[in-house]
Amino acid sequence: MIFCTTAKNAKFFDSISKVPLEALEELQCDENIYLSKGYLQSIEENHPDIVFNYVVLTDEQQRPIAFAVLQMVKFYLDEVNDSVEDFLLGIKKVLRKVGIFPNKKPVRLLVSGNIFVSGEHGVFIKANQDKKKVFKQLAKVILHFTQNNTELANSIDAFMLKDFWDESLFITNELKRFNFHPFSVEPNMKFDIQSDWSSFDDYLAAMKTKFRVKAKKALSQSKDLVIKRVSKEEIDHYLPQMFSLYKRVANSATFNLSDFNLNSYKNLLERFGPNYIIATYWLDDQMVGFLSGIINQKTLDAHFVGIDYKYNRSYAIYQRMLYDYIKYGIEHQLESINFGRTASEIKSSVGAEPENLTIYLKHRKRFTNRLLKLFLYHVQPTPFHQKFPFKTANT
């Protein structure tokens, strides 16, 4: 499905390469790397099964004031596996029974937001704008365009705008006016790097004894691992092994909107150089893990990892990866690390704290959307035991 058109105060494009560079430069939206042309090209070029679209909103003088990334993805409810909570499995069965989502057919979602990264990476509003007014206008033009494009309207089951922080809800709750329903999802686990840390040893020294002992045990368990940074010249050679390890992690996940194509790493390394980090973990001549991440302003965002679970417990591979992300962050004098969703408890044990995220969902059929609201009202993130590994004034 391809569309590229212009409406009053809005322009739609079916490829980031067609979005005028001067519009992106005037908006300066590339201050968020996930809204930069280089990043979007890398993802678009390597995911042909995803339909990408982009919206530039303009003022009355036709100057750009906002930018939005849209992706149409297909997923199957059957891929929500048995490791999710019984309550969510129950909701899945009820949704099927009442026909909210099709049986044995993919759910077709039009998503605003990054389907591979947690956080607010779908909409950018220019500085000094009335954000609530602009966000409302953006939601209106997206709905208007899709509803008035017969081919597009018939190809979408639901709309999703994803991953808004609590401080943005006074803006994004405007979506309720358009019958979008908010619900909470697993939090992003954020790690703050203290300004007086100049080395990983400073991080260890800041921990309570119990957690420092745990960290040193994991570092001892993983001492036989050989860790190698991967360059753009080497990535082709390592991709087959990395793909195998990635699939082991992805297959164990409770839910993914779409699989990430690791071939994207080639483009990301070329376009972002040392700001894109890929490290592989080896036992003798066998790759047993890898991590990836990108430096986005003063933050290191953890991306996908791959793990050979056969060695994970005995060599503390995943825990070592978490400590290595922290080490990279300190070495690059960054302010924070976004560890993303999943494995919240172990991430909290290294010092990460949860940031709430809200998603908005709307089914295109009015009656079905009313039913959907009743179910989403009860959806809550899976609880976990938050750890507090750092010393306080009294410890």
Helices and strands as residue ranges (DSSP letters): E 5-7, E 10-13, G 16-18, H 21-27, G 29-31, G 33-35, H 37-45, E 51-58, E 64-75, G 77-79, H 86-97, E 107-112, E 123-125, H 131-147, H 150-153, E 158-164, G 166-168, H 169-172, G 173-178, E 181-192, H 200-205, H 209-221, E 226-229, H 235-252, H 264-272, G 273-275, E 276-283, E 286-296, E 299-307, H 309-315, H 317-331, E 336-338, H 344-349, E 353-363, H 366-376
